[in-house]
């Protein structure tokens, strides 16, 4: 019985989060079509597009032009896919299942969800 309550609470939270994201205009498919906010502060998507990897190479984020990304984990080259949005040096991710995360670029390094990723040539 308690397990059902936990699942219901998690579902309610998830739905609330999706509704909140939609309120701010960050919905699946739509963010990829929007003009990125970073242009307002002089940044360009091209400043960050490309491959970012952890020091051990296990996690790879390929930031594609147009606001899409592909995340690889270990030998799974396409473990997750979704969209990203840049606001200055801040990045917001939403994968195609609706999971969200964010990070920040500082001194040429991407700090994301407790991970540190470095730019690598494709």
N, C-alpha and C positions, 0 to 999 in steps of 0.2 A: 504494500500500500504506500509506504513512504517512497519507494522507488518511482511509482507513478507520479507522486507529487513533485519529485525532483525533475522528472522528465517534462511534466507540464510546466514547471517554472522555467526550465531551460528553453522550451519552445516559446513561451510567452516572452522571455527576454529576447530571443532571436527575432521574433516578429516585431518587437518594439524597436530593436536596433535597425532592422531593415526599413521600418517606417521613418525613423529618425534620419537615416541616410538619404532616403528619398526626399525628405523635407529640405535637405541641403543640396539636392540636385545630384547626388552620387548614386545613380542606379545602374544596374547592368546594361551595357550597351551604350547608354547615354553619355557617360564620361568619356568614352573613346571618341565620340563625335564632337565633344565640346572643345573649344579653344582653351589651351592650358593657361592657368593663372600665372605661371612663371614669367610669361612675356611682360606682365605688368611690372615686374621687378628687374627686368633686364636679363633674365636667364632664358636659355633656350633648351628645349627638350634634347637637342643634340649634345648639349653639355654632359648629359648623363646617359644617353643611349649607349648600348653596348653590353658587354659581359662583365658581371660583378661576381666574385667568388670568395668563399671563406678561405682562410689560410691553408686549410687541409684539402681544399678543392671539393669537399663533399656537397656543399650547397652552391648552386649557380643561379643567378638571376640574370636573364637576358632581357634588358629593357629595349623594346622595339619602338621605332618611330610610330607615332599615331596613338600612343597611350596603351599599348598592349605589352604584356610580359609573359615569359615562360620561365618557370622555376624548375630546375633539375635537382635531384637529390641522389647522390651516389651514382649508380648506373641507370637510374630512371631519368632520362633526359627531359621528359615532360611530365613531371610529377604533379605540377599545378600550372594552370594558366589563368589569366585574368587581365584586368586593366589596372593602370596606375594613373595617378594625377600628381603633378608637381605644383607646389606652391613655394616659390623661392627655392630654398635648399631642403624642403620637407617633401617627402613622398608618401602618398597614401595608396595602398593596394586594396583591391577587392578581387578575389578569385571568382571563377565562374560558378562556384557553389554558393557564393555569398559571404565567405569568410573575409574579414577585413584585418588589416595590419598597417603599420606605418613605420617610417624611419626618417633619418636625417643624414644629409651629406655634410661632412665636416672635413676640411683639409684633404679632399680627394678620397675620403673613405666613407662607405655607406654603413651606418649604424642602424640595424633593423632587427627588432624583436629579440634583443639580447645577442644578436650575431654581429660580427664585423666582417664586411665584405670589401674586397679590393678590386679595382678595375683591372681587367685582363684583356689583352688583345684577343679578338675572336679568332 
